[in-house]
């Protein structure tokens, strides 16, 4: 169930979630994504029943490439 075109109110409605490969093993602050949709749903792993944000696939790829390229210094 999508509340608008940018969010899903209960992310647990989708299956196939996986943690980012850049997430630490401490079960702390992690993003999860799921594939196979026309957009890329992204949620906070600590809140699986919370909302998911929906990103256009091309926009998500650009963001991931920028993170990998170090364009977002810590």
mmCIF file as gemmi writes it, N, C-alpha and C atoms, coordinates in Angstrom:
data_model
loop_
_atom_site.group_PDB
_atom_site.id
_atom_site.type_symbol
_atom_site.label_atom_id
_atom_site.label_alt_id
_atom_site.label_comp_id
_atom_site.label_asym_id
_atom_site.label_entity_id
_atom_site.label_seq_id
_atom_site.pdbx_PDB_ins_code
_atom_site.Cartn_x
_atom_site.Cartn_y
_atom_site.Cartn_z
_atom_site.occupancy
_atom_site.B_iso_or_equiv
_atom_site.pdbx_formal_charge
_atom_site.auth_seq_id
_atom_site.auth_asym_id
_atom_site.pdbx_PDB_model_num
ATOM 1 N N . UNK Axp A 1 ? 0.85 -1.172 0 1 0 ? 1 A 1
ATOM 2 C CA . UNK Axp A 1 ? 0 0 0 1 0 ? 1 A 1
ATOM 3 C C . UNK Axp A 1 ? 0.899 1.239 0 1 0 ? 1 A 1
ATOM 4 N N . UNK Axp A 2 ? 0.781 2.072 -0.992 1 0 ? 2 A 1
ATOM 5 C CA . UNK Axp A 2 ? 1.593 3.278 -1.12 1 0 ? 2 A 1
ATOM 6 C C . UNK Axp A 2 ? 0.738 4.49 -0.77 1 0 ? 2 A 1
ATOM 7 N N . UNK Axp A 3 ? 1.232 5.314 0.185 1 0 ? 3 A 1
ATOM 8 C CA . UNK Axp A 3 ? 0.454 6.474 0.604 1 0 ? 3 A 1
ATOM 9 C C . UNK Axp A 3 ? 0.586 7.626 -0.377 1 0 ? 3 A 1
ATOM 10 N N . UNK Axp A 4 ? 1.719 7.775 -0.953 1 0 ? 4 A 1
ATOM 11 C CA . UNK Axp A 4 ? 1.943 8.744 -2.018 1 0 ? 4 A 1
ATOM 12 C C . UNK Axp A 4 ? 3.048 8.175 -2.889 1 0 ? 4 A 1
ATOM 13 N N . UNK Axp A 5 ? 3.502 8.929 -3.833 1 0 ? 5 A 1
ATOM 14 C CA . UNK Axp A 5 ? 4.485 8.346 -4.756 1 0 ? 5 A 1
ATOM 15 C C . UNK Axp A 5 ? 5.903 8.31 -4.203 1 0 ? 5 A 1
ATOM 16 N N . UNK Axp A 6 ? 6.13 8.796 -2.968 1 0 ? 6 A 1
ATOM 17 C CA . UNK Axp A 6 ? 7.476 8.838 -2.403 1 0 ? 6 A 1
ATOM 18 C C . UNK Axp A 6 ? 7.663 7.978 -1.164 1 0 ? 6 A 1
ATOM 19 N N . UNK Axp A 7 ? 6.602 7.414 -0.605 1 0 ? 7 A 1
ATOM 20 C CA . UNK Axp A 7 ? 6.733 6.61 0.611 1 0 ? 7 A 1
ATOM 21 C C . UNK Axp A 7 ? 5.774 5.425 0.605 1 0 ? 7 A 1
ATOM 22 N N . UNK Axp A 8 ? 6.142 4.45 1.406 1 0 ? 8 A 1
ATOM 23 C CA . UNK Axp A 8 ? 5.269 3.33 1.748 1 0 ? 8 A 1
ATOM 24 C C . UNK Axp A 8 ? 5.147 3.394 3.271 1 0 ? 8 A 1
ATOM 25 N N . UNK Axp A 9 ? 3.935 3.522 3.819 1 0 ? 9 A 1
ATOM 26 C CA . UNK Axp A 9 ? 3.804 3.722 5.262 1 0 ? 9 A 1
ATOM 27 C C . UNK Axp A 9 ? 4.308 2.553 6.107 1 0 ? 9 A 1
ATOM 28 N N . UNK Axp A 10 ? 4.121 1.314 5.652 1 0 ? 10 A 1
ATOM 29 C CA . UNK Axp A 10 ? 4.582 0.136 6.399 1 0 ? 10 A 1
ATOM 30 C C . UNK Axp A 10 ? 5.489 -0.679 5.487 1 0 ? 10 A 1
ATOM 31 N N . UNK Axp A 11 ? 6.793 -0.516 5.677 1 0 ? 11 A 1
ATOM 32 C CA . UNK Axp A 11 ? 7.774 -1.155 4.797 1 0 ? 11 A 1
ATOM 33 C C . UNK Axp A 11 ? 7.75 -2.674 4.89 1 0 ? 11 A 1
ATOM 34 N N . UNK Axp A 12 ? 7.191 -3.222 5.97 1 0 ? 12 A 1
ATOM 35 C CA . UNK Axp A 12 ? 7.156 -4.682 6.093 1 0 ? 12 A 1
ATOM 36 C C . UNK Axp A 12 ? 6.209 -5.315 5.07 1 0 ? 12 A 1
ATOM 37 N N . UNK Axp A 13 ? 5.415 -4.497 4.371 1 0 ? 13 A 1
ATOM 38 C CA . UNK Axp A 13 ? 4.532 -5.015 3.322 1 0 ? 13 A 1
ATOM 39 C C . UNK Axp A 13 ? 5.326 -5.546 2.127 1 0 ? 13 A 1
ATOM 40 N N . UNK Axp A 14 ? 6.588 -5.142 2.007 1 0 ? 14 A 1
ATOM 41 C CA . UNK Axp A 14 ? 7.45 -5.614 0.921 1 0 ? 14 A 1
ATOM 42 C C . UNK Axp A 14 ? 8.36 -6.723 1.436 1 0 ? 14 A 1
ATOM 43 N N . UNK Axp A 15 ? 8.785 -7.604 0.549 1 0 ? 15 A 1
ATOM 44 C CA . UNK Axp A 15 ? 9.701 -8.682 0.925 1 0 ? 15 A 1
ATOM 45 C C . UNK Axp A 15 ? 11.04 -8.479 0.243 1 0 ? 15 A 1
ATOM 46 N N . UNK Axp A 16 ? 12.036 -9.264 0.653 1 0 ? 16 A 1
ATOM 47 C CA . UNK Axp A 16 ? 13.336 -9.254 -0.003 1 0 ? 16 A 1
ATOM 48 C C . UNK Axp A 16 ? 14.282 -8.177 0.474 1 0 ? 16 A 1
ATOM 49 N N . UNK Axp A 17 ? 14.065 -7.645 1.666 1 0 ? 17 A 1
ATOM 50 C CA . UNK Axp A 17 ? 14.944 -6.59 2.179 1 0 ? 17 A 1
ATOM 51 C C . UNK Axp A 17 ? 16.34 -7.135 2.426 1 0 ? 17 A 1
ATOM 52 N N . UNK Axp A 18 ? 17.358 -6.305 2.146 1 0 ? 18 A 1
ATOM 53 C CA . UNK Axp A 18 ? 18.759 -6.654 2.437 1 0 ? 18 A 1
ATOM 54 C C . UNK Axp A 18 ? 19.459 -5.414 2.95 1 0 ? 18 A 1
ATOM 55 N N . UNK Axp A 19 ? 20.415 -5.635 3.85 1 0 ? 19 A 1
ATOM 56 C CA . UNK Axp A 19 ? 21.176 -4.516 4.403 1 0 ? 19 A 1
ATOM 57 C C . UNK Axp A 19 ? 22.217 -4.052 3.408 1 0 ? 19 A 1
ATOM 58 N N . UNK Axp A 20 ? 22.534 -2.798 3.498 1 0 ? 20 A 1
ATOM 59 C CA . UNK Axp A 20 ? 23.589 -2.234 2.667 1 0 ? 20 A 1
ATOM 60 C C . UNK Axp A 20 ? 24.885 -2.996 2.906 1 0 ? 20 A 1
ATOM 61 N N . UNK Axp A 21 ? 25.647 -3.205 1.862 1 0 ? 21 A 1
ATOM 62 C CA . UNK Axp A 21 ? 26.939 -3.881 2.007 1 0 ? 21 A 1
ATOM 63 C C . UNK Axp A 21 ? 27.933 -3.026 2.778 1 0 ? 21 A 1
ATOM 64 N N . UNK Axp A 22 ? 27.63 -1.751 2.953 1 0 ? 22 A 1
ATOM 65 C CA . UNK Axp A 22 ? 28.509 -0.851 3.702 1 0 ? 22 A 1
ATOM 66 C C . UNK Axp A 22 ? 28.086 -0.705 5.157 1 0 ? 22 A 1
ATOM 67 N N . UNK Axp A 23 ? 27.041 -1.437 5.579 1 0 ? 23 A 1
ATOM 68 C CA . UNK Axp A 23 ? 26.599 -1.388 6.969 1 0 ? 23 A 1
ATOM 69 C C . UNK Axp A 23 ? 27.569 -2.161 7.838 1 0 ? 23 A 1
ATOM 70 N N . UNK Axp A 24 ? 27.778 -1.691 9.031 1 0 ? 24 A 1
ATOM 71 C CA . UNK Axp A 24 ? 28.639 -2.391 9.975 1 0 ? 24 A 1
ATOM 72 C C . UNK Axp A 24 ? 27.948 -3.619 10.535 1 0 ? 24 A 1
ATOM 73 N N . UNK Axp A 25 ? 28.684 -4.469 11.206 1 0 ? 25 A 1
ATOM 74 C CA . UNK Axp A 25 ? 28.131 -5.678 11.783 1 0 ? 25 A 1
ATOM 75 C C . UNK Axp A 25 ? 27.569 -5.488 13.176 1 0 ? 25 A 1
ATOM 76 N N . UNK Axp A 26 ? 27.479 -4.266 13.64 1 0 ? 26 A 1
ATOM 77 C CA . UNK Axp A 26 ? 27.059 -4.024 15.024 1 0 ? 26 A 1
ATOM 78 C C . UNK Axp A 26 ? 25.553 -3.908 15.179 1 0 ? 26 A 1
ATOM 79 N N . UNK Axp A 27 ? 24.797 -4.161 14.136 1 0 ? 27 A 1
ATOM 80 C CA . UNK Axp A 27 ? 23.336 -4.02 14.166 1 0 ? 27 A 1
ATOM 81 C C . UNK Axp A 27 ? 22.914 -2.609 14.569 1 0 ? 27 A 1
ATOM 82 N N . UNK Axp A 28 ? 23.701 -1.643 14.214 1 0 ? 28 A 1
ATOM 83 C CA . UNK Axp A 28 ? 23.401 -0.255 14.534 1 0 ? 28 A 1
ATOM 84 C C . UNK Axp A 28 ? 22.629 0.414 13.425 1 0 ? 28 A 1
ATOM 85 N N . UNK Axp A 29 ? 23.106 1.545 12.994 1 0 ? 29 A 1
ATOM 86 C CA . UNK Axp A 29 ? 22.423 2.335 11.974 1 0 ? 29 A 1
ATOM 87 C C . UNK Axp A 29 ? 22.65 1.722 10.597 1 0 ? 29 A 1
ATOM 88 N N . UNK Axp A 30 ? 21.622 1.091 10.072 1 0 ? 30 A 1
ATOM 89 C CA . UNK Axp A 30 ? 21.733 0.425 8.775 1 0 ? 30 A 1
ATOM 90 C C . UNK Axp A 30 ? 20.562 0.803 7.874 1 0 ? 30 A 1
ATOM 91 N N . UNK Axp A 31 ? 20.857 0.883 6.607 1 0 ? 31 A 1
ATOM 92 C CA . UNK Axp A 31 ? 19.815 1.036 5.598 1 0 ? 31 A 1
ATOM 93 C C . UNK Axp A 31 ? 19.558 -0.327 4.992 1 0 ? 31 A 1
ATOM 94 N N . UNK Axp A 32 ? 18.314 -0.558 4.611 1 0 ? 32 A 1
ATOM 95 C CA . UNK Axp A 32 ? 17.963 -1.755 3.873 1 0 ? 32 A 1
ATOM 96 C C . UNK Axp A 32 ? 17.267 -1.335 2.59 1 0 ? 32 A 1
ATOM 97 N N . UNK Axp A 33 ? 17.498 -2.106 1.547 1 0 ? 33 A 1
ATOM 98 C CA . UNK Axp A 33 ? 16.851 -1.871 0.255 1 0 ? 33 A 1
ATOM 99 C C . UNK Axp A 33 ? 16.255 -3.185 -0.213 1 0 ? 33 A 1
ATOM 100 N N . UNK Axp A 34 ? 15.322 -3.099 -1.131 1 0 ? 34 A 1
ATOM 101 C CA . UNK Axp A 34 ? 14.777 -4.295 -1.757 1 0 ? 34 A 1
ATOM 102 C C . UNK Axp A 34 ? 14.711 -4.046 -3.257 1 0 ? 34 A 1
ATOM 103 N N . UNK Axp A 35 ? 14.982 -5.091 -4.011 1 0 ? 35 A 1
ATOM 104 C CA . UNK Axp A 35 ? 15.07 -4.984 -5.47 1 0 ? 35 A 1
ATOM 105 C C . UNK Axp A 35 ? 13.791 -5.494 -6.13 1 0 ? 35 A 1
ATOM 106 N N . UNK Axp A 36 ? 13.712 -5.298 -7.423 1 0 ? 36 A 1
ATOM 107 C CA . UNK Axp A 36 ? 12.628 -5.848 -8.213 1 0 ? 36 A 1
ATOM 108 C C . UNK Axp A 36 ? 11.397 -4.973 -8.306 1 0 ? 36 A 1
ATOM 109 N N . UNK Axp A 37 ? 11.561 -3.691 -8.054 1 0 ? 37 A 1
ATOM 110 C CA . UNK Axp A 37 ? 10.445 -2.755 -8.124 1 0 ? 37 A 1
ATOM 111 C C . UNK Axp A 37 ? 10.794 -1.664 -9.132 1 0 ? 37 A 1
ATOM 112 N N . UNK Axp A 38 ? 9.829 -0.894 -9.558 1 0 ? 38 A 1
ATOM 113 C CA . UNK Axp A 38 ? 10.095 0.195 -10.507 1 0 ? 38 A 1
ATOM 114 C C . UNK Axp A 38 ? 10.824 1.35 -9.833 1 0 ? 38 A 1
ATOM 115 N N . UNK Axp A 39 ? 10.758 1.401 -8.503 1 0 ? 39 A 1
ATOM 116 C CA . UNK Axp A 39 ? 11.528 2.361 -7.711 1 0 ? 39 A 1
ATOM 117 C C . UNK Axp A 39 ? 12.368 1.56 -6.726 1 0 ? 39 A 1
ATOM 118 N N . UNK Axp A 40 ? 13.264 2.22 -6.01 1 0 ? 40 A 1
ATOM 119 C CA . UNK Axp A 40 ? 14.089 1.544 -5.012 1 0 ? 40 A 1
ATOM 120 C C . UNK Axp A 40 ? 13.579 1.936 -3.624 1 0 ? 40 A 1
ATOM 121 N N . UNK Axp A 41 ? 12.89 1.012 -2.934 1 0 ? 41 A 1
ATOM 122 C CA . UNK Axp A 41 ? 12.451 1.286 -1.566 1 0 ? 41 A 1
ATOM 123 C C . UNK Axp A 41 ? 13.642 1.192 -0.607 1 0 ? 41 A 1
ATOM 124 N N . UNK Axp A 42 ? 13.724 2.136 0.324 1 0 ? 42 A 1
ATOM 125 C CA . UNK Axp A 42 ? 14.803 2.197 1.308 1 0 ? 42 A 1
ATOM 126 C C . UNK Axp A 42 ? 14.176 2.404 2.676 1 0 ? 42 A 1
ATOM 127 N N . UNK Axp A 43 ? 14.623 1.601 3.674 1 0 ? 43 A 1
ATOM 128 C CA . UNK Axp A 43 ? 14.082 1.739 5.025 1 0 ? 43 A 1
ATOM 129 C C . UNK Axp A 43 ? 15.188 1.674 6.062 1 0 ? 43 A 1
ATOM 130 N N . UNK Axp A 44 ? 14.871 2.088 7.271 1 0 ? 44 A 1
ATOM 131 C CA . UNK Axp A 44 ? 15.753 2.007 8.432 1 0 ? 44 A 1
ATOM 132 C C . UNK Axp A 44 ? 15.617 0.602 9.005 1 0 ? 44 A 1
ATOM 133 N N . UNK Axp A 45 ? 16.716 -0.126 9.123 1 0 ? 45 A 1
ATOM 134 C CA . UNK Axp A 45 ? 16.646 -1.515 9.585 1 0 ? 45 A 1
ATOM 135 C C . UNK Axp A 45 ? 16.139 -1.626 11.017 1 0 ? 45 A 1
ATOM 136 N N . UNK Axp A 46 ? 16.267 -0.573 11.806 1 0 ? 46 A 1
ATOM 137 C CA . UNK Axp A 46 ? 15.789 -0.611 13.188 1 0 ? 46 A 1
ATOM 138 C C . UNK Axp A 46 ? 14.274 -0.469 13.269 1 0 ? 46 A 1
ATOM 139 N N . UNK Axp A 47 ? 13.617 -0.103 12.175 1 0 ? 47 A 1
ATOM 140 C CA . UNK Axp A 47 ? 12.184 0.139 12.176 1 0 ? 47 A 1
ATOM 141 C C . UNK Axp A 47 ? 11.539 -0.549 10.963 1 0 ? 47 A 1
ATOM 142 N N . UNK Axp A 48 ? 11.517 -1.892 10.936 1 0 ? 48 A 1
ATOM 143 C CA . UNK Axp A 48 ? 11.031 -2.598 9.747 1 0 ? 48 A 1
ATOM 144 C C . UNK Axp A 48 ? 9.555 -2.366 9.432 1 0 ? 48 A 1
ATOM 145 N N . UNK Axp A 49 ? 8.764 -1.953 10.403 1 0 ? 49 A 1
ATOM 146 C CA . UNK Axp A 49 ? 7.348 -1.681 10.157 1 0 ? 49 A 1
ATOM 147 C C . UNK Axp A 49 ? 7.091 -0.195 9.918 1 0 ? 49 A 1
ATOM 148 N N . UNK Axp A 50 ? 8.144 0.592 9.92 1 0 ? 50 A 1
ATOM 149 C CA . UNK Axp A 50 ? 8.028 2.019 9.651 1 0 ? 50 A 1
ATOM 150 C C . UNK Axp A 50 ? 7.975 2.279 8.161 1 0 ? 50 A 1
ATOM 151 N N . UNK Axp A 51 ? 8.086 3.528 7.782 1 0 ? 51 A 1
ATOM 152 C CA . UNK Axp A 51 ? 7.973 3.878 6.361 1 0 ? 51 A 1
ATOM 153 C C . UNK Axp A 51 ? 9.225 3.526 5.559 1 0 ? 51 A 1
ATOM 154 N N . UNK Axp A 52 ? 9.026 3.389 4.277 1 0 ? 52 A 1
ATOM 155 C CA . UNK Axp A 52 ? 10.133 3.258 3.326 1 0 ? 52 A 1
ATOM 156 C C . UNK Axp A 52 ? 10.043 4.44 2.377 1 0 ? 52 A 1
ATOM 157 N N . UNK Axp A 53 ? 11.184 4.995 2.045 1 0 ? 53 A 1
ATOM 158 C CA . UNK Axp A 53 ? 11.246 6.044 1.03 1 0 ? 53 A 1
ATOM 159 C C . UNK Axp A 53 ? 11.455 5.39 -0.325 1 0 ? 53 A 1
ATOM 160 N N . UNK Axp A 54 ? 10.834 5.942 -1.341 1 0 ? 54 A 1
ATOM 161 C CA . UNK Axp A 54 ? 10.956 5.403 -2.7 1 0 ? 54 A 1
ATOM 162 C C . UNK Axp A 54 ? 11.785 6.35 -3.55 1 0 ? 54 A 1
ATOM 163 N N . UNK Axp A 55 ? 12.829 5.809 -4.164 1 0 ? 55 A 1
ATOM 164 C CA . UNK Axp A 55 ? 13.717 6.598 -5.021 1 0 ? 55 A 1
ATOM 165 C C . UNK Axp A 55 ? 13.652 6.075 -6.453 1 0 ? 55 A 1
ATOM 166 N N . UNK Axp A 56 ? 13.706 6.965 -7.436 1 0 ? 56 A 1
ATOM 167 C CA . UNK Axp A 56 ? 13.835 6.485 -8.819 1 0 ? 56 A 1
ATOM 168 C C . UNK Axp A 56 ? 15.135 5.684 -8.934 1 0 ? 56 A 1
ATOM 169 N N . UNK Axp A 57 ? 15.108 4.606 -9.689 1 0 ? 57 A 1
ATOM 170 C CA . UNK Axp A 57 ? 16.276 3.728 -9.793 1 0 ? 57 A 1
ATOM 171 C C . UNK Axp A 57 ? 17.526 4.485 -10.227 1 0 ? 57 A 1
ATOM 172 N N . UNK Axp A 58 ? 17.406 5.371 -11.2 1 0 ? 58 A 1
ATOM 173 C CA . UNK Axp A 58 ? 18.572 6.128 -11.668 1 0 ? 58 A 1
ATOM 174 C C . UNK Axp A 58 ? 19.119 7.061 -10.603 1 0 ? 58 A 1
ATOM 175 N N . UNK Axp A 59 ? 18.238 7.675 -9.85 1 0 ? 59 A 1
ATOM 176 C CA . UNK Axp A 59 ? 18.666 8.558 -8.769 1 0 ? 59 A 1
ATOM 177 C C . UNK Axp A 59 ? 19.374 7.793 -7.667 1 0 ? 59 A 1
ATOM 178 N N . UNK Axp A 60 ? 18.858 6.602 -7.341 1 0 ? 60 A 1
ATOM 179 C CA . UNK Axp A 60 ? 19.491 5.786 -6.3 1 0 ? 60 A 1
ATOM 180 C C . UNK Axp A 60 ? 20.882 5.341 -6.763 1 0 ? 60 A 1
ATOM 181 N N . UNK Axp A 61 ? 21.007 4.925 -8.026 1 0 ? 61 A 1
ATOM 182 C CA . UNK Axp A 61 ? 22.319 4.515 -8.554 1 0 ? 61 A 1
ATOM 183 C C . UNK Axp A 61 ? 23.321 5.654 -8.496 1 0 ? 61 A 1
ATOM 184 N N . UNK Axp A 62 ? 22.878 6.857 -8.837 1 0 ? 62 A 1
ATOM 185 C CA . UNK Axp A 62 ? 23.766 8.023 -8.777 1 0 ? 62 A 1
ATOM 186 C C . UNK Axp A 62 ? 24.21 8.299 -7.35 1 0 ? 62 A 1
ATOM 187 N N . UNK Axp A 63 ? 23.282 8.181 -6.398 1 0 ? 63 A 1
ATOM 188 C CA . UNK Axp A 63 ? 23.616 8.398 -4.99 1 0 ? 63 A 1
ATOM 189 C C . UNK Axp A 63 ? 24.637 7.364 -4.516 1 0 ? 63 A 1
ATOM 190 N N . UNK Axp A 64 ? 24.407 6.084 -4.814 1 0 ? 64 A 1
ATOM 191 C CA . UNK Axp A 64 ? 25.329 5.031 -4.391 1 0 ? 64 A 1
ATOM 192 C C . UNK Axp A 64 ? 26.705 5.249 -5.007 1 0 ? 64 A 1
ATOM 193 N N . UNK Axp A 65 ? 26.761 5.61 -6.285 1 0 ? 65 A 1
ATOM 194 C CA . UNK Axp A 65 ? 28.052 5.885 -6.937 1 0 ? 65 A 1
ATOM 195 C C . UNK Axp A 65 ? 28.77 7.046 -6.256 1 0 ? 65 A 1
ATOM 196 N N . UNK Axp A 66 ? 28.029 8.085 -5.866 1 0 ? 66 A 1
ATOM 197 C CA . UNK Axp A 66 ? 28.634 9.24 -5.201 1 0 ? 66 A 1
ATOM 198 C C . UNK Axp A 66 ? 29.183 8.846 -3.826 1 0 ? 66 A 1
ATOM 199 N N . UNK Axp A 67 ? 28.442 8.024 -3.092 1 0 ? 67 A 1
ATOM 200 C CA . UNK Axp A 67 ? 28.929 7.553 -1.776 1 0 ? 67 A 1
ATOM 201 C C . UNK Axp A 67 ? 30.193 6.726 -1.951 1 0 ? 67 A 1
ATOM 202 N N . UNK Axp A 68 ? 30.17 5.802 -2.886 1 0 ? 68 A 1
ATOM 203 C CA . UNK Axp A 68 ? 31.351 4.964 -3.137 1 0 ? 68 A 1
ATOM 204 C C . UNK Axp A 68 ? 32.545 5.803 -3.588 1 0 ? 68 A 1
ATOM 205 N N . UNK Axp A 69 ? 32.265 6.903 -4.3 1 0 ? 69 A 1
ATOM 206 C CA . UNK Axp A 69 ? 33.338 7.77 -4.79 1 0 ? 69 A 1
ATOM 207 C C . UNK Axp A 69 ? 33.842 8.772 -3.761 1 0 ? 69 A 1
ATOM 208 N N . UNK Axp A 70 ? 33.305 8.701 -2.54 1 0 ? 70 A 1
ATOM 209 C CA . UNK Axp A 70 ? 33.785 9.573 -1.465 1 0 ? 70 A 1
ATOM 210 C C . UNK Axp A 70 ? 33.284 11.011 -1.546 1 0 ? 70 A 1
ATOM 211 N N . UNK Axp A 71 ? 32.188 11.248 -2.244 1 0 ? 71 A 1
ATOM 212 C CA . UNK Axp A 71 ? 31.68 12.608 -2.387 1 0 ? 71 A 1
ATOM 213 C C . UNK Axp A 71 ? 30.924 13.098 -1.148 1 0 ? 71 A 1
ATOM 214 N N . UNK Axp A 72 ? 30.738 12.224 -0.147 1 0 ? 72 A 1
ATOM 215 C CA . UNK Axp A 72 ? 30.075 12.6 1.095 1 0 ? 72 A 1
ATOM 216 C C . UNK Axp A 72 ? 31.015 12.317 2.257 1 0 ? 72 A 1
ATOM 217 N N . UNK Axp A 73 ? 31.957 13.21 2.513 1 0 ? 73 A 1
ATOM 218 C CA . UNK Axp A 73 ? 32.929 12.951 3.585 1 0 ? 73 A 1
ATOM 219 C C . UNK Axp A 73 ? 32.236 12.898 4.947 1 0 ? 73 A 1
ATOM 220 N N . UNK Axp A 74 ? 32.792 12.081 5.802 1 0 ? 74 A 1
ATOM 221 C CA . UNK Axp A 74 ? 32.232 11.914 7.159 1 0 ? 74 A 1
ATOM 222 C C . UNK Axp A 74 ? 32.619 13.083 8.035 1 0 ? 74 A 1
